Structures are given as structure tokens and as C-alpha cells.
Amino acid sequence: MKTKKCRSCNYCKRVYRKFRYGFGYGIEFSKAYYCTACKKITEPESEPCENFCRKKRRETDLSPQRFDEAEEAIRFISKSLKDE
């Protein structure tokens, strides 16, 4: 079994930071995580709190309705490109 870490907890979210370069701004993620259960910043490799809940895998929607919507969108795009 894998060990429990904050990075694999469903309550821990990535922390993003804004930085300035040249005349613009950029956004990058930092190494820290924010625990929404405890409302504090944590490190990804630290031991999780008592509210640990493993992240759930996302399930892909492979229903026929989803494919029909995609085909319709492709037909619309190809028709729009032909009109130009």
C-alpha cells in the first residue's frame, strides 16, 4: 500500500503564485499545498491530517451522447471553415 501524503489527499489543493517577468505576469504552481480541511499550507511530502481522504480518479465519459455532440461540433467547425 502506498503511504498517505498530503499530495494524494482530496482536501489538499495546489498553491499557485503570480510572478512578474519583463512587462508581463505569469502564474506558476509552488511546491506547497493548501489543506482545505485544516485551512493551512502544507508540504506535499508531509503526513496528512486526520481528515485524509484519497483523491478519486476521474472517470471518462464514453457515452454515445457525448460522441454525438462531438461529431456535431466537428461538422459545425468544418462548415464554418468552408464558408470562409
Biopython code that builds the backbone (N, CA, C, O; Angstrom):
import numpy as np
from Bio.PDB.StructureBuilder import StructureBuilder

atoms = [
    (1, "MET", "N", (0.837, -1.189, 0.000)),
    (1, "MET", "CA", (0.000, 0.000, 0.000)),
    (1, "MET", "C", (0.873, 1.240, 0.000)),
    (1, "MET", "O", (1.902, 1.286, 0.674)),
    (2, "LYS", "N", (0.468, 2.221, -0.743)),
    (2, "LYS", "CA", (1.211, 3.474, -0.792)),
    (2, "LYS", "C", (1.001, 4.235, 0.511)),
    (2, "LYS", "O", (-0.025, 4.096, 1.177)),
    (3, "THR", "N", (1.988, 5.034, 0.853)),
    (3, "THR", "CA", (1.872, 5.815, 2.081)),
    (3, "THR", "C", (0.982, 7.024, 1.848)),
    (3, "THR", "O", (0.864, 7.521, 0.728)),
    (4, "LYS", "N", (0.371, 7.478, 2.900)),
    (4, "LYS", "CA", (-0.506, 8.642, 2.825)),
    (4, "LYS", "C", (0.343, 9.904, 2.893)),
    (4, "LYS", "O", (1.143, 10.072, 3.813)),
    (5, "LYS", "N", (0.170, 10.785, 1.923)),
    (5, "LYS", "CA", (0.861, 12.067, 1.861)),
    (5, "LYS", "C", (-0.154, 13.147, 1.531)),
    (5, "LYS", "O", (-1.225, 12.855, 0.999)),
    (6, "CYS", "N", (0.175, 14.383, 1.841)),
    (6, "CYS", "CA", (-0.744, 15.491, 1.560)),
    (6, "CYS", "C", (-1.047, 15.627, 0.067)),
    (6, "CYS", "O", (-2.159, 15.998, -0.308)),
    (7, "ARG", "N", (-0.066, 15.331, -0.781)),
    (7, "ARG", "CA", (-0.300, 15.495, -2.221)),
    (7, "ARG", "C", (-1.337, 14.516, -2.767)),
    (7, "ARG", "O", (-1.922, 14.767, -3.821)),
    (8, "SER", "N", (-1.575, 13.401, -2.066)),
    (8, "SER", "CA", (-2.570, 12.438, -2.536)),
    (8, "SER", "C", (-3.901, 12.570, -1.802)),
    (8, "SER", "O", (-4.790, 11.736, -1.979)),
    (9, "CYS", "N", (-4.048, 13.613, -0.979)),
    (9, "CYS", "CA", (-5.284, 13.840, -0.239)),
    (9, "CYS", "C", (-6.251, 14.674, -1.072)),
    (9, "CYS", "O", (-5.830, 15.605, -1.758)),
    (10, "ASN", "N", (-7.517, 14.357, -1.022)),
    (10, "ASN", "CA", (-8.528, 15.079, -1.789)),
    (10, "ASN", "C", (-8.739, 16.501, -1.260)),
    (10, "ASN", "O", (-9.199, 17.372, -1.999)),
    (11, "TYR", "N", (-8.410, 16.740, 0.006)),
    (11, "TYR", "CA", (-8.594, 18.064, 0.602)),
    (11, "TYR", "C", (-7.446, 19.016, 0.282)),
    (11, "TYR", "O", (-7.605, 20.227, 0.432)),
    (12, "CYS", "N", (-6.302, 18.508, -0.151)),
    (12, "CYS", "CA", (-5.144, 19.354, -0.432)),
    (12, "CYS", "C", (-5.161, 19.816, -1.883)),
    (12, "CYS", "O", (-5.293, 19.009, -2.803)),
    (13, "LYS", "N", (-5.027, 21.112, -2.072)),
    (13, "LYS", "CA", (-5.044, 21.717, -3.406)),
    (13, "LYS", "C", (-3.724, 22.426, -3.657)),
    (13, "LYS", "O", (-3.082, 22.895, -2.717)),
    (14, "ARG", "N", (-3.318, 22.508, -4.906)),
    (14, "ARG", "CA", (-2.079, 23.191, -5.267)),
    (14, "ARG", "C", (-2.173, 24.679, -4.972)),
    (14, "ARG", "O", (-3.243, 25.279, -5.062)),
    (15, "VAL", "N", (-1.036, 25.262, -4.620)),
    (15, "VAL", "CA", (-0.950, 26.698, -4.396)),
    (15, "VAL", "C", (-0.280, 27.300, -5.623)),
    (15, "VAL", "O", (0.792, 26.851, -6.029)),
    (16, "TYR", "N", (-0.898, 28.299, -6.208)),
    (16, "TYR", "CA", (-0.341, 28.989, -7.368)),
    (16, "TYR", "C", (0.157, 30.353, -6.922)),
    (16, "TYR", "O", (-0.368, 30.943, -5.978)),
    (17, "ARG", "N", (1.179, 30.846, -7.617)),
    (17, "ARG", "CA", (1.684, 32.175, -7.299)),
    (17, "ARG", "C", (1.893, 32.959, -8.582)),
    (17, "ARG", "O", (2.165, 32.400, -9.644)),
    (18, "LYS", "N", (1.759, 34.261, -8.450)),
    (18, "LYS", "CA", (1.922, 35.153, -9.587)),
    (18, "LYS", "C", (3.342, 35.703, -9.548)),
    (18, "LYS", "O", (3.840, 36.065, -8.482)),
    (19, "PHE", "N", (3.988, 35.766, -10.693)),
    (19, "PHE", "CA", (5.319, 36.357, -10.746)),
    (19, "PHE", "C", (5.396, 37.312, -11.921)),
    (19, "PHE", "O", (4.633, 37.205, -12.881)),
    (20, "ARG", "N", (6.314, 38.231, -11.830)),
    (20, "ARG", "CA", (6.449, 39.248, -12.865)),
    (20, "ARG", "C", (7.707, 38.972, -13.667)),
    (20, "ARG", "O", (8.763, 38.684, -13.104)),
    (21, "TYR", "N", (7.590, 39.058, -14.968)),
    (21, "TYR", "CA", (8.756, 38.945, -15.833)),
    (21, "TYR", "C", (8.600, 39.964, -16.947)),
    (21, "TYR", "O", (7.527, 40.088, -17.537)),
    (22, "GLY", "N", (9.659, 40.687, -17.233)),
    (22, "GLY", "CA", (9.607, 41.703, -18.275)),
    (22, "GLY", "C", (8.488, 42.695, -18.009)),
    (22, "GLY", "O", (8.446, 43.333, -16.957)),
    (23, "PHE", "N", (7.581, 42.821, -18.970)),
    (23, "PHE", "CA", (6.444, 43.719, -18.824)),
    (23, "PHE", "C", (5.146, 42.977, -18.540)),
    (23, "PHE", "O", (4.070, 43.573, -18.589)),
    (24, "GLY", "N", (5.231, 41.708, -18.250)),
    (24, "GLY", "CA", (4.019, 40.926, -18.039)),
    (24, "GLY", "C", (4.050, 40.157, -16.731)),
    (24, "GLY", "O", (4.952, 40.306, -15.907)),
    (25, "TYR", "N", (3.032, 39.334, -16.577)),
    (25, "TYR", "CA", (2.899, 38.497, -15.391)),
    (25, "TYR", "C", (2.703, 37.054, -15.826)),
    (25, "TYR", "O", (2.226, 36.775, -16.925)),
    (26, "GLY", "N", (3.072, 36.170, -14.962)),
    (26, "GLY", "CA", (2.868, 34.757, -15.217)),
    (26, "GLY", "C", (2.350, 34.085, -13.961)),
    (26, "GLY", "O", (2.427, 34.645, -12.867)),
    (27, "ILE", "N", (1.829, 32.897, -14.118)),
    (27, "ILE", "CA", (1.318, 32.133, -12.973)),
    (27, "ILE", "C", (1.980, 30.766, -13.013)),
    (27, "ILE", "O", (2.031, 30.111, -14.055)),
    (28, "GLU", "N", (2.485, 30.349, -11.861)),
    (28, "GLU", "CA", (3.074, 29.023, -11.753)),
    (28, "GLU", "C", (2.653, 28.412, -10.427)),
    (28, "GLU", "O", (2.243, 29.128, -9.513)),
    (29, "PHE", "N", (2.750, 27.099, -10.318)),
    (29, "PHE", "CA", (2.392, 26.474, -9.061)),
    (29, "PHE", "C", (3.628, 26.342, -8.199)),
    (29, "PHE", "O", (4.726, 26.107, -8.704)),
    (30, "SER", "N", (3.451, 26.491, -6.918)),
    (30, "SER", "CA", (4.553, 26.318, -5.987)),
    (30, "SER", "C", (4.554, 24.878, -5.485)),
    (30, "SER", "O", (3.659, 24.102, -5.821)),
    (31, "LYS", "N", (5.542, 24.522, -4.692)),
    (31, "LYS", "CA", (5.627, 23.163, -4.167)),
    (31, "LYS", "C", (4.664, 22.943, -3.013)),
    (31, "LYS", "O", (4.399, 21.802, -2.635)),
    (32, "ALA", "N", (4.145, 24.005, -2.460)),
    (32, "ALA", "CA", (3.257, 23.897, -1.303)),
    (32, "ALA", "C", (1.841, 23.519, -1.721)),
    (32, "ALA", "O", (1.436, 23.748, -2.861)),
    (33, "TYR", "N", (1.101, 22.944, -0.794)),
    (33, "TYR", "CA", (-0.305, 22.609, -0.970)),
    (33, "TYR", "C", (-1.101, 23.322, 0.119)),
    (33, "TYR", "O", (-0.552, 23.679, 1.161)),
    (34, "TYR", "N", (-2.401, 23.531, -0.125)),
    (34, "TYR", "CA", (-3.278, 24.136, 0.861)),
    (34, "TYR", "C", (-4.317, 23.106, 1.267)),
    (34, "TYR", "O", (-5.062, 22.597, 0.429)),
    (35, "CYS", "N", (-4.361, 22.803, 2.555)),
    (35, "CYS", "CA", (-5.328, 21.838, 3.068)),
    (35, "CYS", "C", (-6.637, 22.575, 3.343)),
    (35, "CYS", "O", (-6.689, 23.441, 4.215)),
    (36, "THR", "N", (-7.688, 22.238, 2.608)),
    (36, "THR", "CA", (-8.972, 22.918, 2.782)),
    (36, "THR", "C", (-9.693, 22.446, 4.033)),
    (36, "THR", "O", (-10.591, 23.134, 4.519)),
    (37, "ALA", "N", (-9.324, 21.293, 4.564)),
    (37, "ALA", "CA", (-9.951, 20.792, 5.794)),
    (37, "ALA", "C", (-9.383, 21.521, 7.015)),
    (37, "ALA", "O", (-10.131, 21.929, 7.903)),
    (38, "CYS", "N", (-8.050, 21.681, 7.052)),
    (38, "CYS", "CA", (-7.394, 22.337, 8.196)),
    (38, "CYS", "C", (-7.181, 23.822, 7.971)),
    (38, "CYS", "O", (-6.873, 24.556, 8.910)),
    (39, "LYS", "N", (-7.345, 24.274, 6.718)),
    (39, "LYS", "CA", (-7.144, 25.667, 6.337)),
    (39, "LYS", "C", (-5.729, 26.144, 6.672)),
    (39, "LYS", "O", (-5.536, 27.151, 7.353)),
    (40, "LYS", "N", (-4.732, 25.378, 6.167)),
    (40, "LYS", "CA", (-3.341, 25.768, 6.360)),
    (40, "LYS", "C", (-2.491, 25.247, 5.205)),
    (40, "LYS", "O", (-2.883, 24.317, 4.501)),
    (41, "ILE", "N", (-1.324, 25.858, 5.021)),
    (41, "ILE", "CA", (-0.379, 25.468, 3.987)),
    (41, "ILE", "C", (0.403, 24.242, 4.467)),
    (41, "ILE", "O", (0.830, 24.185, 5.621)),
    (42, "THR", "N", (0.587, 23.270, 3.581)),
    (42, "THR", "CA", (1.336, 22.063, 3.915)),
    (42, "THR", "C", (2.351, 21.777, 2.821)),
    (42, "THR", "O", (2.291, 22.356, 1.737)),
    (43, "GLU", "N", (3.270, 20.891, 3.111)),
    (43, "GLU", "CA", (4.245, 20.418, 2.126)),
    (43, "GLU", "C", (3.698, 19.145, 1.484)),
    (43, "GLU", "O", (2.964, 18.400, 2.134)),
    (44, "PRO", "N", (4.041, 18.880, 0.218)),
    (44, "PRO", "CA", (3.471, 17.707, -0.458)),
    (44, "PRO", "C", (3.859, 16.375, 0.172)),
    (44, "PRO", "O", (3.076, 15.426, 0.122)),
    (45, "GLU", "N", (5.037, 16.281, 0.758)),
    (45, "GLU", "CA", (5.500, 15.020, 1.337)),
    (45, "GLU", "C", (5.210, 14.898, 2.831)),
    (45, "GLU", "O", (5.617, 13.917, 3.453)),
    (46, "SER", "N", (4.526, 15.857, 3.410)),
    (46, "SER", "CA", (4.251, 15.797, 4.844)),
    (46, "SER", "C", (3.122, 14.803, 5.142)),
    (46, "SER", "O", (2.357, 14.419, 4.257)),
    (47, "GLU", "N", (3.047, 14.410, 6.386)),
    (47, "GLU", "CA", (1.993, 13.495, 6.820)),
    (47, "GLU", "C", (0.657, 14.228, 6.818)),
    (47, "GLU", "O", (0.589, 15.369, 7.274)),
    (48, "PRO", "N", (-0.400, 13.609, 6.321)),
    (48, "PRO", "CA", (-1.701, 14.286, 6.249)),
    (48, "PRO", "C", (-2.372, 14.389, 7.617)),
    (48, "PRO", "O", (-1.977, 13.729, 8.578)),
    (49, "CYS", "N", (-3.382, 15.223, 7.672)),
    (49, "CYS", "CA", (-4.147, 15.398, 8.907)),
    (49, "CYS", "C", (-5.123, 14.231, 9.085)),
    (49, "CYS", "O", (-5.154, 13.309, 8.270)),
    (50, "GLU", "N", (-5.903, 14.278, 10.138)),
    (50, "GLU", "CA", (-6.850, 13.190, 10.427)),
    (50, "GLU", "C", (-8.013, 13.156, 9.436)),
    (50, "GLU", "O", (-8.776, 12.189, 9.432)),
    (51, "ASN", "N", (-8.170, 14.176, 8.601)),
    (51, "ASN", "CA", (-9.264, 14.237, 7.618)),
    (51, "ASN", "C", (-8.878, 13.628, 6.271)),
    (51, "ASN", "O", (-9.582, 13.832, 5.282)),
    (52, "PHE", "N", (-7.783, 12.893, 6.218)),
    (52, "PHE", "CA", (-7.270, 12.361, 4.953)),
    (52, "PHE", "C", (-8.345, 11.595, 4.187)),
    (52, "PHE", "O", (-9.051, 10.752, 4.740)),
    (53, "CYS", "N", (-8.445, 11.911, 2.909)),
    (53, "CYS", "CA", (-9.379, 11.244, 2.002)),
    (53, "CYS", "C", (-8.671, 11.144, 0.651)),
    (53, "CYS", "O", (-8.359, 12.165, 0.039)),
    (54, "ARG", "N", (-8.417, 9.921, 0.184)),
    (54, "ARG", "CA", (-7.669, 9.734, -1.054)),
    (54, "ARG", "C", (-8.408, 10.356, -2.238)),
    (54, "ARG", "O", (-9.634, 10.299, -2.325)),
    (55, "LYS", "N", (-7.622, 10.961, -3.160)),
    (55, "LYS", "CA", (-8.206, 11.561, -4.354)),
    (55, "LYS", "C", (-8.877, 10.486, -5.199)),
    (55, "LYS", "O", (-8.383, 9.365, -5.319)),
    (56, "LYS", "N", (-9.991, 10.848, -5.771)),
    (56, "LYS", "CA", (-10.727, 9.922, -6.624)),
    (56, "LYS", "C", (-10.289, 10.112, -8.068)),
    (56, "LYS", "O", (-10.012, 11.229, -8.505)),
    (57, "ARG", "N", (-10.232, 9.017, -8.793)),
    (57, "ARG", "CA", (-9.869, 9.091, -10.199)),
    (57, "ARG", "C", (-11.036, 9.662, -10.994)),
    (57, "ARG", "O", (-12.198, 9.377, -10.705)),
    (58, "ARG", "N", (-10.715, 10.459, -11.986)),
    (58, "ARG", "CA", (-11.757, 10.987, -12.863)),
    (58, "ARG", "C", (-12.186, 9.903, -13.837)),
    (58, "ARG", "O", (-11.358, 9.183, -14.394)),
    (59, "GLU", "N", (-13.468, 9.801, -14.031)),
    (59, "GLU", "CA", (-13.975, 8.828, -14.991)),
    (59, "GLU", "C", (-14.266, 9.533, -16.305)),
    (59, "GLU", "O", (-14.835, 10.624, -16.329)),
    (60, "THR", "N", (-13.868, 8.894, -17.392)),
    (60, "THR", "CA", (-14.072, 9.457, -18.714)),
    (60, "THR", "C", (-15.472, 9.121, -19.199)),
    (60, "THR", "O", (-15.940, 7.991, -19.059)),
    (61, "ASP", "N", (-16.141, 10.132, -19.777)),
    (61, "ASP", "CA", (-17.491, 9.942, -20.295)),
    (61, "ASP", "C", (-17.403, 9.399, -21.719)),
    (61, "ASP", "O", (-17.057, 10.138, -22.640)),
    (62, "LEU", "N", (-17.708, 8.140, -21.906)),
    (62, "LEU", "CA", (-17.667, 7.497, -23.217)),
    (62, "LEU", "C", (-19.054, 7.145, -23.726)),
    (62, "LEU", "O", (-19.212, 6.188, -24.483)),
    (63, "SER", "N", (-20.056, 7.907, -23.317)),
    (63, "SER", "CA", (-21.423, 7.624, -23.719)),
    (63, "SER", "C", (-21.651, 8.018, -25.185)),
    (63, "SER", "O", (-20.981, 8.915, -25.697)),
    (64, "PRO", "N", (-22.592, 7.351, -25.856)),
    (64, "PRO", "CA", (-22.900, 7.685, -27.253)),
    (64, "PRO", "C", (-23.345, 9.141, -27.420)),
    (64, "PRO", "O", (-23.062, 9.766, -28.442)),
    (65, "GLN", "N", (-24.038, 9.674, -26.421)),
    (65, "GLN", "CA", (-24.489, 11.066, -26.489)),
    (65, "GLN", "C", (-23.293, 12.009, -26.575)),
    (65, "GLN", "O", (-23.332, 12.989, -27.320)),
    (66, "ARG", "N", (-22.240, 11.728, -25.828)),
    (66, "ARG", "CA", (-21.036, 12.560, -25.827)),
    (66, "ARG", "C", (-20.378, 12.530, -27.205)),
    (66, "ARG", "O", (-19.912, 13.561, -27.689)),
    (67, "PHE", "N", (-20.335, 11.347, -27.845)),
    (67, "PHE", "CA", (-19.751, 11.250, -29.176)),
    (67, "PHE", "C", (-20.608, 11.976, -30.214)),
    (67, "PHE", "O", (-20.073, 12.589, -31.138)),
    (68, "ASP", "N", (-21.918, 11.912, -30.071)),
    (68, "ASP", "CA", (-22.804, 12.627, -30.991)),
    (68, "ASP", "C", (-22.576, 14.136, -30.904)),
    (68, "ASP", "O", (-22.545, 14.819, -31.928)),
    (69, "GLU", "N", (-22.416, 14.656, -29.692)),
    (69, "GLU", "CA", (-22.149, 16.086, -29.503)),
    (69, "GLU", "C", (-20.819, 16.471, -30.139)),
    (69, "GLU", "O", (-20.706, 17.538, -30.742)),
    (70, "ALA", "N", (-19.811, 15.611, -30.010)),
    (70, "ALA", "CA", (-18.501, 15.891, -30.592)),
    (70, "ALA", "C", (-18.569, 15.895, -32.115)),
    (70, "ALA", "O", (-17.976, 16.761, -32.757)),
    (71, "GLU", "N", (-19.286, 14.938, -32.697)),
    (71, "GLU", "CA", (-19.436, 14.887, -34.152)),
    (71, "GLU", "C", (-20.169, 16.123, -34.666)),
    (71, "GLU", "O", (-19.809, 16.680, -35.703)),
    (72, "GLU", "N", (-21.192, 16.547, -33.938)),
    (72, "GLU", "CA", (-21.938, 17.748, -34.328)),
    (72, "GLU", "C", (-21.036, 18.975, -34.282)),
    (72, "GLU", "O", (-21.103, 19.826, -35.168)),
    (73, "ALA", "N", (-20.197, 19.074, -33.260)),
    (73, "ALA", "CA", (-19.281, 20.205, -33.141)),
    (73, "ALA", "C", (-18.255, 20.198, -34.270)),
    (73, "ALA", "O", (-17.901, 21.256, -34.791)),
    (74, "ILE", "N", (-17.778, 19.022, -34.650)),
    (74, "ILE", "CA", (-16.815, 18.924, -35.751)),
    (74, "ILE", "C", (-17.460, 19.318, -37.072)),
    (74, "ILE", "O", (-16.846, 20.016, -37.878)),
    (75, "ARG", "N", (-18.703, 18.873, -37.300)),
    (75, "ARG", "CA", (-19.417, 19.275, -38.523)),
    (75, "ARG", "C", (-19.595, 20.793, -38.581)),
    (75, "ARG", "O", (-19.414, 21.395, -39.640)),
    (76, "PHE", "N", (-19.945, 21.413, -37.461)),
    (76, "PHE", "CA", (-20.123, 22.864, -37.408)),
    (76, "PHE", "C", (-18.814, 23.587, -37.717)),
    (76, "PHE", "O", (-18.803, 24.557, -38.475)),
    (77, "ILE", "N", (-17.717, 23.121, -37.135)),
    (77, "ILE", "CA", (-16.416, 23.758, -37.380)),
    (77, "ILE", "C", (-15.991, 23.611, -38.834)),
    (77, "ILE", "O", (-15.520, 24.573, -39.440)),
    (78, "SER", "N", (-16.151, 22.425, -39.396)),
    (78, "SER", "CA", (-15.747, 22.220, -40.792)),
    (78, "SER", "C", (-16.623, 23.051, -41.731)),
    (78, "SER", "O", (-16.119, 23.575, -42.725)),
    (79, "LYS", "N", (-17.915, 23.183, -41.445)),
    (79, "LYS", "CA", (-18.799, 24.016, -42.253)),
    (79, "LYS", "C", (-18.397, 25.480, -42.143)),
    (79, "LYS", "O", (-18.392, 26.203, -43.140)),
    (80, "SER", "N", (-18.062, 25.917, -40.941)),
    (80, "SER", "CA", (-17.629, 27.312, -40.739)),
    (80, "SER", "C", (-16.331, 27.612, -41.483)),
    (80, "SER", "O", (-16.168, 28.703, -42.029)),
    (81, "LEU", "N", (-15.409, 26.652, -41.509)),
    (81, "LEU", "CA", (-14.149, 26.860, -42.199)),
    (81, "LEU", "C", (-14.350, 26.866, -43.713)),
    (81, "LEU", "O", (-13.632, 27.579, -44.414)),
    (82, "LYS", "N", (-15.303, 26.093, -44.240)),
    (82, "LYS", "CA", (-15.582, 26.072, -45.677)),
    (82, "LYS", "C", (-16.211, 27.390, -46.128)),
    (82, "LYS", "O", (-15.984, 27.834, -47.254)),
    (83, "ASP", "N", (-16.997, 28.013, -45.257)),
    (83, "ASP", "CA", (-17.659, 29.266, -45.603)),
    (83, "ASP", "C", (-16.687, 30.417, -45.745)),
    (83, "ASP", "O", (-16.975, 31.387, -46.447)),
    (84, "GLU", "N", (-15.542, 30.326, -45.092)),
    (84, "GLU", "CA", (-14.569, 31.435, -45.149)),
    (84, "GLU", "C", (-13.838, 31.438, -46.396)),
    (84, "GLU", "O", (-12.984, 32.299, -46.609)),
]
sb = StructureBuilder()
sb.init_structure("model")
sb.init_model(0)
sb.init_chain("A")
sb.init_seg("    ")
for serial, (resi, resn, name, xyz) in enumerate(atoms, 1):
    if name == "N":
        sb.init_residue(resn, " ", resi, " ")
    sb.init_atom(name, np.array(xyz, "f"), 0.0, 1.0, " ", f" {name:<3s}", serial, name[0])
structure = sb.get_structure()
